[in-house]
Amino acid sequence: MDAIQTATKQDAKRLLSVRNLTVALPRSGDRAFAVQDISFDIHAGEIVCIVGESGSGKSISANAIMGLLPHYLKPQAGQILFQGQDLLTLNEEALLGLRGKNIGMIFQEPMSALNPLMSVGDQIIEVMAVHGAYPGKARAARVLEMLDFVGLPDPASLRNAYPFRLSGGQRQRVMIAMALALEPSLLIADEPTTALDVTTQAQILALIKRIQKSMGMGVMFITHDFGVVADIADRVAVMQKGRLVEQGVADEVLNRPTHPYTQRLIAAVPDGRAAAVGAEDPSEAVLKVVDLRKTYVTARGLLIKKRVVHAVDGVSFAVQRGQTLGIVGESGSGKSTIGKCLLKLIDIDGGQIWFNGQDIAPMSQAEVRPLRQQLQMIFQDPFASLNPRHKVGQIITDGPVANGVDYATAAARARELLRLVELDESAFERYPNEFSGGQRQRIGIARALALEPKVLVADESVSALDVSVQAQVLRLLQELQQRLNLAMIFITHDLRVASQICHQIAVMHKGRIAEYGPPAQILDQPTHDYTKRLIAAIPGKNWHPTAVQTAAHSAMTGHNVSL
């Protein structure tokens, strides 16, 4: 009898039941189904994390629930039961009535989801107007209430602001306010913190968890970050190539996963332990920066005050061959500006940049051009930095050919580099859009190495990659560094990632180095308050997957495992 009563209570709390859902891909797809025969439940008052890599079907599942699948993706079988009603049987008008009111959604990139021509207040009002909620003056009051509820400062002023005036974290809070304005019973959050700095991410996660508890909502939280899962999940569902391979309570999946794919994903999570090898090279530094300064001044207008930003304010460091210096900090800390200064992509306002015994800081672009082939950069977004109209072979050979290398030699070297970064030589004749994000990043690395540089600057080069692909690229960079004796500047906002590959770490805060030292010292004995805040904000900091990682690595020993 007790079992029957428990089941009845569970049924009463169940908001969403996805049953045997299958969504077909077009014939040109890399597999037959975007999602195949997946089933899971979400109950009121719980957070279910859907975890998986790019292409696993996570977002397709969310869009199917919302009725937002593109026209070329059609559900072939299954049910999506929301409060007992099959959403797949509803027409567009009925779905429109549910969206926003009963089911809210937070998207990954708020700048794309928010209308740039409407104030944030008007966008929240629009949600209410569509459903005829809070008529008259009540709408304006509700806007202020929601902006305050999600922790935005000065709601009366901010309601009139436009999205481009807000920070990434503020825009995401506006998206949350819009999604919650009508108090939906189910919230779908699709990678809502992926593009945010670690401290902002921690704030948004805490906000979602607080709101979920206070409103008793069910939350479907899509992510590829197991640290986030460890912080917020009640239950976890793991997806691989459209199939649901494992699900259960968070503690079981995180600490005792049964499926090899889940084990491999967790094995790839940076654990915060220093992994870089090699002692400090006592020889003279290949790159030495002394008192580097870069200041930006915004133009003054009729209604705009002149603003002076010290992006880089007296920064000094040195890097030896075969060593990696990590430059870590949040957006606006100055880390990417340092990278651009080192390559003379922007003019500096003061200081010295000694490269191979020469101060290149005062050099003109014409003077520095012959040296540039020895200073190369791997960019954050390989798709944006690779010419989509050029084949990979041309992308890699253009630099050497422009520097006097004959095409046959450059092409042979390009094919060798493709093998070096673990891509098939056939990639030489293909275009960038034919590759995954991780493969495009490998192409970016091959292009940077084509000129045989002495210094490689990697600017957030793995931040957009899935955890297993990230681990592969980090391992590749380490192997290439050891083989080619490269000096590397590794720019990132993730201290855990920096600890995996860097010999020294410089923590940047407001244009200055707040703390400098080896990874173990920075992570285990930080001295600066800002570093302590960064470490405290690391998702899943209290989750230690070491045992799972060790078991997974042992299982893979002697096997060629591809993720």
C-alpha positions as CSV (number, residue, x, y, z in Angstrom):
1,M,0.0,0.0,0.0
2,D,2.8,2.4,0.9
3,A,4.5,1.8,-2.5
4,I,1.2,2.6,-4.3
5,Q,0.8,5.8,-2.3
6,T,4.4,6.8,-3.0
7,A,3.9,6.2,-6.7
8,T,0.7,8.2,-6.7
9,K,2.5,11.2,-5.0
10,Q,5.3,11.0,-7.6
11,D,2.7,11.0,-10.4
12,A,1.1,14.1,-8.8
13,K,4.5,15.9,-8.8
14,R,5.5,14.9,-12.3
15,L,5.5,17.9,-14.6
16,L,7.0,16.5,-17.7
17,S,7.3,13.0,-19.1
18,V,9.3,12.4,-22.3
19,R,8.5,8.9,-23.5
20,N,10.4,7.2,-26.3
21,L,11.0,10.5,-28.2
22,T,12.6,10.1,-31.6
23,V,13.5,13.0,-33.9
24,A,14.8,12.3,-37.4
25,L,17.7,14.1,-39.1
26,P,17.7,15.0,-42.8
27,R,19.4,12.4,-45.0
28,S,22.5,14.6,-45.2
29,G,23.0,14.3,-41.4
30,D,25.8,12.4,-39.9
31,R,23.4,10.0,-38.3
32,A,19.7,8.9,-38.8
33,F,18.3,10.5,-35.7
34,A,18.9,13.7,-33.7
35,V,17.4,11.9,-30.7
36,Q,16.4,8.3,-30.6
37,D,14.0,6.6,-28.2
38,I,14.8,8.8,-25.2
39,S,12.7,8.9,-22.0
40,F,13.0,10.9,-18.8
41,D,10.8,12.7,-16.2
42,I,11.0,16.1,-14.5
43,H,9.1,16.6,-11.2
44,A,8.0,19.8,-9.5
45,G,10.7,21.2,-7.2
46,E,13.7,19.4,-8.8
47,I,16.5,20.2,-11.2
48,V,17.3,17.6,-13.8
49,C,20.6,18.2,-15.7
50,I,20.8,16.9,-19.2
51,V,24.5,16.4,-19.9
52,G,26.4,15.6,-23.1
53,E,28.7,17.0,-25.7
54,S,27.9,19.1,-28.8
55,G,25.7,17.0,-31.1
56,S,24.4,14.7,-28.4
57,G,20.8,15.9,-28.8
58,K,20.5,18.0,-25.6
59,S,19.2,21.2,-27.3
60,I,17.1,19.2,-29.8
61,S,15.3,17.7,-26.8
62,A,14.6,21.1,-25.3
63,N,13.4,22.6,-28.6
64,A,11.1,19.6,-29.1
65,I,9.5,20.3,-25.7
66,M,9.0,23.9,-26.6
67,G,7.8,23.2,-30.1
68,L,10.7,25.2,-31.5
69,L,12.3,22.6,-33.8
70,P,13.3,23.8,-37.2
71,H,11.1,22.7,-40.1
72,Y,13.6,20.0,-41.3
73,L,13.5,18.2,-37.9
74,K,10.3,16.2,-37.3
75,P,9.4,14.1,-34.3
76,Q,8.9,10.5,-35.6
77,A,7.7,8.8,-32.5
78,G,7.1,9.1,-28.8
79,Q,5.3,11.5,-26.5
80,I,6.1,14.7,-24.6
81,L,3.5,14.8,-21.8
82,F,3.4,18.1,-19.9
83,Q,1.0,17.9,-17.0
84,G,-0.6,14.9,-18.8
85,Q,-1.1,16.7,-22.2
86,D,0.9,15.5,-25.2
87,L,2.7,18.6,-26.6
88,L,3.3,16.8,-29.9
89,T,-0.4,16.8,-30.6
90,L,-0.9,20.6,-30.1
91,N,-1.1,23.1,-32.9
92,E,1.1,26.3,-33.0
93,E,-1.6,28.4,-31.3
94,A,-1.9,26.1,-28.4
95,L,1.9,25.8,-28.0
96,L,2.1,29.6,-28.0
97,G,-0.3,29.7,-25.2
98,L,2.0,27.4,-23.1
99,R,5.3,29.1,-23.9
100,G,6.2,31.7,-21.4
101,K,3.1,31.1,-19.3
102,N,3.5,27.4,-18.4
103,I,7.0,26.6,-19.7
104,G,9.7,29.2,-19.6
105,M,13.1,29.0,-21.4
106,I,16.5,30.7,-20.9
107,F,18.7,30.6,-23.9
108,Q,22.5,30.2,-24.1
109,E,23.3,33.6,-25.7
110,P,21.1,36.4,-24.4
111,M,22.5,38.9,-26.8
112,S,21.0,36.8,-29.7
113,A,17.8,36.1,-27.9
114,L,17.1,39.7,-26.8
115,N,15.8,42.3,-29.2
116,P,18.5,45.0,-29.5
117,L,15.9,47.6,-30.5
118,M,13.7,47.3,-27.4
119,S,14.5,48.3,-23.8
120,V,14.7,45.4,-21.4
121,G,11.5,46.6,-19.6
122,D,9.5,46.6,-22.9
123,Q,10.7,43.0,-23.6
124,I,9.4,41.8,-20.3
125,I,6.1,43.6,-20.9
126,E,5.8,41.9,-24.3
127,V,5.8,38.5,-22.6
128,M,3.0,39.6,-20.4
129,A,1.1,41.2,-23.3
130,V,1.2,38.1,-25.4
131,H,-0.7,36.2,-22.7
132,G,-2.9,39.1,-21.6
133,A,-1.4,39.0,-18.1
134,Y,-1.0,41.8,-15.6
135,P,-3.1,44.4,-17.5
136,G,-2.7,48.2,-17.2
137,K,-0.3,49.6,-14.6
138,A,0.3,46.2,-13.1
139,R,2.7,45.4,-16.0
140,A,5.1,48.2,-15.2
141,A,5.0,47.2,-11.5
142,R,5.7,43.6,-12.5
143,V,8.7,44.6,-14.6
144,L,10.3,46.4,-11.6
145,E,9.4,43.4,-9.3
146,M,11.0,40.9,-11.7
147,L,14.2,43.0,-12.3
148,D,14.6,43.3,-8.5
149,F,13.8,39.6,-8.0
150,V,16.7,38.5,-10.3
151,G,19.1,40.8,-8.4
152,L,19.6,43.6,-11.0
153,P,20.6,47.0,-9.6
154,D,18.3,50.1,-9.8
155,P,15.4,48.4,-11.7
156,A,13.7,51.8,-12.3
157,S,16.6,53.0,-14.4
158,L,17.6,49.6,-15.9
159,R,14.1,49.0,-17.3
160,N,14.8,51.7,-19.9
161,A,18.3,50.3,-20.8
162,Y,19.0,48.5,-24.1
163,P,20.7,45.0,-24.1
164,F,24.0,46.3,-25.5
165,R,24.4,48.6,-22.5
166,L,24.4,45.6,-20.1
167,S,27.1,43.1,-19.2
168,G,26.7,39.4,-20.1
169,G,25.6,38.5,-16.6
170,Q,23.1,41.3,-16.5
171,R,21.6,40.2,-19.9
172,Q,21.3,36.7,-18.6
173,R,19.4,38.0,-15.6
174,V,17.1,39.9,-17.9
175,M,16.4,36.6,-19.8
176,I,15.6,34.9,-16.5
177,A,13.3,37.7,-15.5
178,M,11.4,37.3,-18.9
179,A,11.2,33.5,-18.5
180,L,9.8,33.8,-14.9
181,A,7.5,36.8,-15.4
182,L,4.4,34.6,-15.6
183,E,5.6,32.1,-13.0
184,P,5.8,29.0,-15.2
185,S,5.8,25.6,-13.6
186,L,8.7,24.3,-15.8
187,L,11.9,26.2,-16.7
188,I,14.2,25.0,-19.5
189,A,17.7,26.5,-19.2
190,D,19.9,25.7,-22.3
191,E,23.6,26.2,-21.4
192,P,22.7,29.5,-19.7
193,T,26.1,30.0,-18.1
194,T,28.5,28.7,-20.8
195,A,29.6,32.1,-22.0
196,L,30.0,33.7,-18.6
197,D,33.0,34.3,-16.4
198,V,33.3,31.9,-13.4
199,T,32.1,34.4,-10.8
200,T,29.2,35.6,-12.9
201,Q,28.4,31.9,-13.6
202,A,28.3,31.1,-9.9
203,Q,25.9,34.0,-9.3
204,I,23.5,32.9,-12.0
205,L,23.6,29.3,-10.8
206,A,22.8,30.4,-7.3
207,L,20.0,32.6,-8.6
208,I,18.4,29.8,-10.6
209,K,18.6,27.4,-7.6
210,R,17.1,30.0,-5.3
211,I,14.3,30.8,-7.7
212,Q,13.6,27.1,-8.2
213,K,13.3,26.5,-4.5
214,S,11.2,29.5,-3.8
215,M,8.8,28.9,-6.7
216,G,8.7,25.1,-6.5
217,M,9.5,24.8,-10.3
218,G,10.8,21.9,-12.2
219,V,14.0,22.8,-14.0
220,M,15.5,21.1,-17.1
221,F,19.1,22.4,-17.1
222,I,21.2,21.6,-20.2
223,T,25.0,21.7,-19.8
224,H,28.3,20.0,-20.8
225,D,30.0,21.1,-17.5
226,F,30.0,18.4,-14.8
227,G,31.1,21.0,-12.3
228,V,27.8,22.8,-12.8
229,V,26.0,19.5,-12.5
230,A,27.7,18.8,-9.2
231,D,26.5,22.2,-7.9
232,I,22.9,22.2,-8.8
233,A,21.5,18.8,-10.0
234,D,19.0,16.6,-8.2
235,R,19.1,14.1,-11.0
236,V,21.2,13.7,-14.1
237,A,20.6,12.3,-17.6
238,V,23.6,11.7,-19.9
239,M,23.2,11.9,-23.7
240,Q,25.5,10.5,-26.4
241,K,24.8,10.8,-30.1
242,G,21.1,11.2,-29.6
243,R,20.7,8.4,-27.1
244,L,20.2,8.6,-23.4
245,V,22.9,6.3,-22.0
246,E,22.6,6.9,-18.3
247,Q,20.4,8.6,-15.8
248,G,19.9,8.7,-12.0
249,V,20.3,10.7,-8.9
250,A,23.2,13.2,-9.1
251,D,25.4,11.4,-6.4
252,E,25.2,8.1,-8.3
253,V,25.9,9.4,-11.7
254,L,28.7,11.8,-10.6
255,N,30.5,9.4,-8.2
256,R,29.6,6.0,-9.4
257,P,28.8,6.2,-13.1
258,T,28.2,2.9,-14.9
259,H,28.3,3.8,-18.6
260,P,31.8,4.0,-20.2
261,Y,30.8,7.2,-21.9
262,T,29.9,8.9,-18.6
263,Q,33.1,7.6,-17.1
264,R,35.2,9.1,-20.0
265,L,33.4,12.5,-19.8
266,I,34.2,12.7,-16.0
267,A,37.8,11.5,-16.7
268,A,38.2,14.5,-18.9
269,V,37.1,17.1,-16.3
270,P,40.0,19.3,-15.2
271,D,40.5,18.4,-11.5
272,G,42.5,21.4,-10.5
273,R,45.7,19.5,-9.9
274,A,48.9,20.8,-11.5
275,A,49.7,18.6,-14.5
276,A,52.4,20.6,-16.4
277,V,55.8,19.0,-16.4
278,G,59.3,20.2,-16.9
279,A,61.5,22.4,-14.7
280,E,62.2,26.1,-15.2
281,D,64.6,26.7,-18.0
282,P,67.6,28.6,-16.5
283,S,68.4,30.1,-19.9
284,E,67.5,33.6,-20.9
285,A,63.7,34.1,-21.5
286,V,62.6,33.9,-25.1
287,L,59.9,36.5,-24.2
288,K,60.2,39.2,-21.5
289,V,57.6,41.9,-20.8
290,V,58.5,44.9,-18.7
291,D,56.0,47.4,-17.3
292,L,53.5,46.9,-20.3
293,R,50.8,49.5,-20.5
294,K,47.7,49.9,-22.7
295,T,45.0,52.5,-22.1
296,Y,41.7,52.9,-24.0
297,V,39.9,56.3,-24.1
298,T,36.3,56.4,-25.2
299,A,35.3,59.4,-27.3
300,R,33.4,62.2,-25.5
301,G,30.0,63.2,-26.9
302,L,27.2,65.6,-26.0
303,L,25.7,63.1,-23.5
304,I,28.7,60.8,-23.0
305,K,31.5,61.5,-20.6
306,K,35.1,60.6,-21.6
307,R,36.1,57.3,-20.1
308,V,39.7,56.1,-19.5
309,V,40.3,52.4,-19.1
310,H,43.7,51.1,-18.1
311,A,43.4,47.7,-19.8
312,V,47.0,46.8,-19.1
313,D,48.6,48.7,-16.2
314,G,52.3,48.0,-15.6
315,V,52.4,44.2,-16.3
316,S,55.8,42.4,-16.2
317,F,56.6,38.7,-16.8
318,A,59.0,36.3,-18.6
319,V,58.7,33.0,-20.4
320,Q,61.4,30.5,-21.2
321,R,61.4,28.1,-24.1
322,G,59.5,24.9,-23.4
323,Q,57.5,26.6,-20.7
324,T,53.8,27.8,-20.5
325,L,52.6,30.9,-18.7
326,G,48.9,31.1,-17.9
327,I,47.3,34.5,-17.9
328,V,44.0,34.0,-16.0
329,G,41.2,36.5,-15.3
330,E,37.6,37.5,-16.0
331,S,36.3,39.5,-19.0
332,G,37.8,43.0,-18.8
333,S,40.8,42.0,-16.7
334,G,43.2,42.8,-19.6
335,K,44.3,39.3,-20.4
336,S,43.4,39.2,-24.1
337,T,44.7,42.8,-24.5
338,I,48.1,41.5,-23.4
339,G,48.0,38.8,-26.1
340,K,47.3,41.4,-28.8
341,C,50.1,43.6,-27.5
342,L,52.6,40.8,-27.6
343,L,51.9,40.2,-31.3
344,K,51.8,43.9,-32.0
345,L,48.2,43.6,-33.2
346,I,47.5,46.8,-31.3
347,D,49.8,49.7,-30.3
348,I,51.0,49.9,-26.7
349,D,51.3,53.0,-24.6
350,G,54.3,52.1,-22.6
351,G,56.7,49.4,-21.5
352,Q,59.0,46.9,-23.2
353,I,58.5,43.6,-25.1
354,W,61.8,41.8,-25.4
355,F,61.8,39.0,-27.9
356,N,65.0,37.1,-28.6
357,G,67.0,40.0,-27.2
358,Q,65.2,42.7,-29.1
359,D,62.7,45.2,-27.8
360,I,59.9,45.0,-30.3
361,A,57.6,47.5,-28.5
362,P,58.9,50.6,-30.4
363,M,59.1,48.8,-33.7
364,S,56.9,49.8,-36.6
365,Q,54.6,47.3,-38.3
366,A,57.1,47.0,-41.2
367,E,60.0,46.4,-38.8
368,V,58.1,43.8,-36.8
369,R,56.7,41.9,-39.8
370,P,59.8,39.7,-40.3
371,L,59.5,38.6,-36.6
372,R,55.8,37.9,-36.6
373,Q,56.2,34.4,-38.1
374,Q,58.0,33.6,-34.8
375,L,55.1,34.9,-32.7
376,Q,51.9,33.2,-33.5
377,M,48.4,33.1,-32.1
378,I,45.6,30.5,-31.7
379,F,42.3,32.3,-31.5
380,Q,39.3,31.6,-29.4
381,D,36.8,31.0,-32.2
382,P,38.5,29.0,-34.9
383,F,35.4,29.3,-37.2
384,A,35.6,33.1,-37.2
385,S,39.4,33.1,-37.7
386,L,39.4,30.5,-40.6
387,N,38.5,31.8,-44.0
388,P,35.3,29.8,-45.0
389,R,36.1,30.2,-48.7
390,H,39.5,28.7,-48.5
391,K,40.4,25.0,-48.2
392,V,42.3,23.9,-45.2
393,G,45.5,23.4,-47.3
394,Q,45.4,27.0,-48.4
395,I,44.7,28.3,-44.9
396,I,47.8,26.5,-43.6
397,T,50.2,27.2,-46.5
398,D,49.3,30.9,-47.0
399,G,51.6,32.1,-44.2
400,P,54.7,30.2,-45.2
401,V,54.2,31.1,-48.9
402,A,53.9,34.8,-48.0
403,N,57.2,34.5,-46.2
404,G,59.1,33.1,-49.2
405,V,58.6,29.3,-48.8
406,D,57.8,27.6,-52.1
407,Y,54.3,26.1,-52.4
408,A,55.5,22.4,-52.7
409,T,57.5,22.7,-49.5
410,A,54.7,24.5,-47.7
411,A,52.1,21.9,-48.8
412,A,54.3,19.0,-47.7
413,R,54.7,20.8,-44.3
414,A,51.0,21.4,-44.1
415,R,50.2,17.7,-44.6
416,E,52.8,16.9,-41.9
417,L,51.2,19.3,-39.5
418,L,47.8,17.8,-40.1
419,R,49.1,14.5,-39.1
420,L,50.8,16.2,-36.1
421,V,47.5,17.6,-34.8
422,E,45.9,14.2,-35.4
423,L,43.8,15.0,-38.5
424,D,43.7,13.0,-41.7
425,E,45.6,14.3,-44.6
426,S,42.4,14.5,-46.6
427,A,41.5,17.6,-44.5
428,F,43.9,19.4,-46.8
429,E,41.3,19.5,-49.6
430,R,38.2,20.3,-47.3
431,Y,36.6,23.5,-46.1
432,P,36.4,24.6,-42.4
433,N,32.6,24.1,-42.2
434,E,33.1,20.4,-42.8
435,F,34.8,20.0,-39.4
436,S,33.7,20.0,-35.8
437,G,34.7,22.7,-33.3
438,G,37.5,20.7,-31.9
439,Q,38.8,19.8,-35.4
440,R,38.7,23.4,-36.4
441,Q,40.7,24.3,-33.4
442,R,43.3,21.7,-34.5
443,I,43.4,23.4,-37.9
444,G,44.0,26.7,-36.1
445,I,46.9,25.1,-34.2
446,A,48.4,23.7,-37.4
447,R,48.2,27.1,-39.1
448,A,50.0,28.7,-36.2
449,L,52.7,26.1,-36.2
450,A,53.2,26.3,-40.0
451,L,55.6,29.3,-39.6
452,E,57.6,27.4,-36.9
453,P,57.1,30.0,-34.2
454,K,59.2,30.2,-31.0
455,V,56.3,31.7,-29.0
456,L,52.6,30.6,-29.3
457,V,49.8,32.7,-27.8
458,A,46.6,30.7,-27.1
459,D,43.7,33.1,-26.4
460,E,40.8,31.2,-24.8
461,S,41.6,28.4,-27.3
462,V,39.6,25.7,-25.5
463,S,36.9,27.7,-23.7
464,A,34.2,26.9,-26.3
465,L,35.0,23.2,-26.6
466,D,33.3,20.2,-25.0
467,V,35.2,18.8,-22.0
468,S,36.6,15.7,-23.7
469,V,37.6,17.7,-26.8
470,Q,39.1,20.3,-24.5
471,A,41.2,17.6,-22.8
472,Q,42.4,16.3,-26.2
473,V,43.5,19.8,-27.3
474,L,45.3,20.5,-24.1
475,R,47.1,17.2,-24.3
476,L,48.0,18.0,-27.9
477,L,49.4,21.5,-27.0
478,Q,51.5,19.9,-24.2
479,E,52.9,17.3,-26.6
480,L,53.7,19.8,-29.3
481,Q,55.4,22.1,-26.8
482,Q,57.6,19.3,-25.6
483,R,58.4,18.2,-29.1
484,L,59.0,21.7,-30.6
485,N,60.3,23.4,-27.4
486,L,57.8,26.2,-27.7
487,A,57.2,29.0,-25.2
488,M,53.4,29.4,-24.7
489,I,51.2,32.1,-23.3
490,F,47.9,30.4,-22.4
491,I,45.1,32.9,-21.8
492,T,42.0,31.6,-20.1
493,H,39.3,32.4,-17.5
494,D,39.4,28.9,-16.1
495,L,41.9,28.3,-13.3
496,R,41.3,24.5,-13.5
497,V,42.3,24.4,-17.2
498,A,45.3,26.6,-16.5
499,S,46.5,24.3,-13.8
500,Q,46.5,21.4,-16.3
501,I,48.9,22.9,-18.8
502,C,50.8,25.9,-17.2
503,H,54.1,26.0,-15.3
504,Q,53.4,29.5,-14.0
505,I,50.1,31.4,-13.6
506,A,49.5,35.2,-13.6
507,V,46.1,36.2,-12.2
508,M,44.9,39.4,-13.8
509,H,42.6,41.8,-12.1
510,K,41.7,45.3,-13.5
511,G,44.7,45.4,-15.8
512,R,47.3,44.3,-13.2
513,I,48.8,41.0,-12.1
514,A,47.1,40.3,-8.7
515,E,49.1,37.1,-8.1
516,Y,51.8,35.1,-9.7
517,G,53.2,31.7,-9.1
518,P,53.1,28.0,-9.9
519,P,49.6,26.4,-10.2
520,A,49.8,24.4,-6.9
521,Q,50.6,27.6,-5.0
522,I,47.8,29.6,-6.8
523,L,45.2,27.0,-6.3
524,D,46.1,25.7,-2.8
525,Q,47.5,28.8,-1.1
526,P,46.2,31.9,-2.8
527,T,47.1,35.2,-1.2
528,H,45.0,37.8,-3.1
529,D,41.3,38.2,-2.3
530,Y,40.5,38.3,-6.0
531,T,42.2,34.9,-6.6
532,K,40.3,33.5,-3.6
533,R,37.0,34.7,-5.1
534,L,37.9,33.1,-8.5
535,I,38.7,29.7,-6.8
536,A,35.5,29.9,-4.6
537,A,33.4,30.4,-7.7
538,I,34.8,27.3,-9.6
539,P,31.7,25.1,-10.3
540,G,31.8,21.8,-8.5
541,K,34.7,22.8,-6.3
542,N,33.5,20.5,-3.6
543,W,33.1,17.5,-6.0
544,H,36.3,15.4,-6.3
545,P,36.0,13.0,-9.3
546,T,39.5,11.7,-8.8
547,A,38.4,8.1,-8.1
548,V,36.2,8.1,-11.2
549,Q,38.9,9.6,-13.3
550,T,41.5,7.1,-12.1
551,A,39.2,4.2,-12.9
552,A,38.3,5.5,-16.3
553,H,42.0,6.1,-17.2
554,S,42.8,2.6,-16.1
555,A,40.0,1.2,-18.2
556,M,41.3,3.0,-21.2
557,T,44.9,1.9,-20.8
558,G,46.1,0.2,-23.8
559,H,43.0,1.1,-25.8
560,N,42.6,3.7,-28.5
561,V,39.5,5.5,-27.2
562,S,38.0,8.2,-29.3
563,L,35.4,10.6,-27.8
